[in-house]
Amino acid sequence: MAKSRTISIIIAILLIFGLYMWGSSQFSLIEPVGRLTVTKLANPDMFPNHANAEVLAEYSAKKGSKCILVVHYGGDSNYRHFAQEDDLALNDVIVLELAFVDPSTFKTHIDWVEVIYTFLFGIPEDRYTYRADGIEFETLDEALDYINQLAKEYGQEGPIPMFYHGNVRTGEAYLNPGCGFPLYAQICWKYYGRAGAYYYIVKGLIWPFLSNRYYPYQISHLSDLQRLYNEGNLDYK
């Protein structure tokens, strides 16, 4: 009986905390959703009419949001926003992109020290620069102000749903959170604090398992898709 009561109390606390996080998200700039994908089906994969864009537009349309944000590790892309149509939306959904860039080195691999440090302590304000639409920003506040103004230009009302890319170039994709995880965690931490960040990290890692219709194919063909991508055979011709 005591064990059952303890479990019930824990579940009740989690439900109350989840409802609190949901309520808080309705008054914030960003509503964290989670990991978008685990590997690429084509390259580039943030592109109109690509599988990722379809998933983003469908989610955005169901939420009644005109814009949606995807965050990345910064590579050589400009991370330009683009429009994606969806049958449920009256107008095209606008996919906004934002990357964090390590100014000391160019990298596209996952830095596990960076991931663990981010999870435990957050990201120092002056550690990275940021890029969206080819524009470089010195601080996260500047970058998010730009995203906010851009979303308003497209008629966004309410919080902007946010995914992190999640792509893994090599190796397993269960423990490896993939592309964009530190920036996702940083933004969650900024708006919802440490506890909120942990909540959205856990929730976000579960999202593709339950909600991305392409996930079963991606995970069952993971090594083949990674090999094809790294060999350049998934590039648009």
Secondary structure, DSSP 8 states (H G I E B T S, - for coil): -HHHHHHHHHHHHHHHHHHHHHHHHTTSSEEEEEE--SS-SSBS-SSTTSHHHHHHHHHHHHHT-SEEEEEEE--S-----EEE--TT-SS-EEEEEEEEE-TT----S--HHHHHHHHHH---TTS-EEEETTEEESSHHHHHHHHHHHHHHTT--S-EEEEE----SSS-SSS---TTHHHHHHHHHHHHHHHHHHHHHHHHHHHHHHH-TTHHHHHHTHHHHHHHHHTTTTB--
